[in-house]
């Protein structure tokens, strides 16, 4: 029989297997860590407990295999954009934000299956989600120096002119991304994304705006493919 020793209010030991859990709010609060066969964890302010992992022995169904392929594809597609979507999906919901929220969006809205197989449609993808309004007349053009020039209507329309542009250029085939989440202010009306890439890149370009106080951000705008 396991002997439990409680060191109020922080640590809970189970002597038999030397497991340790942390009682983050005293003896009646959630456990973080392993206590016996119980594993406690926390994510986004919610607390969970689960049992130890058990190796699966049954046959994997076709549906499960397809789901695994979808998750793997979403993970690979989003990996180069991790830091960008961390900002773009900040505060997305009480359950998820950042990379996890972006992955959920991709799986639900931008993953398609057709004659070419399973793939992500970048035109259907959001790399930022929020209720901040974007300026009008957003456009992007390549520069003679091999960079991307973004322009937009700098008039306020009652919005905070200190909001900042977020710029992203993604070569999906090579998995190379260039981005900036703290670009020029809304009031400036123009900014340049430095690329440092060799000629011959087909870049899918997105933009969004980040609130000056970082309380929210806009939905991303898909600007299509720019050939460099």
C-alpha angles and dihedrals in degrees: 000000000000117000114217121207117191119203099189125255107359121030134048118190130191104200099202096069100012092241117160133202130182119230098212095187104028129273094321096046133090123291123235112198135012126321112176106307094341122095119196126197142161134218129175091350094307122113126219138185127197142165127252121287115271120201112244117240101174128093117274112236125229090249092054091048090052091050090051090052091050093051092046092050092048091049093051094044094051099039095090089049097050097116093043096052089044084070098031095055097036110144092003094153141333089262102046145005140163118020095355092053092047090051091050090051091050093050093049101040116014106038114097137176120211141137089303091056130242113344146147118254103214092198089064095046127101119208092181131030129190148103100261109120119245120223119253127257098029111178140164131208133176117248129221089251093059097258133114124254117206121197133181143163105284096198112116103227086198092307129124108272090206093069111118132226121243114208130192133179117183129188096201096187094057097031093235120140134183119193148151126203098187104053131147123321121267088248093062097063097205140061138164128226110211111220110176091198131140118250117273100059122138104207127194105213130207134172138187139163130249120210116248091240093042090238093128145349138212132257111269121257117223108222095181129229123332117195113214 
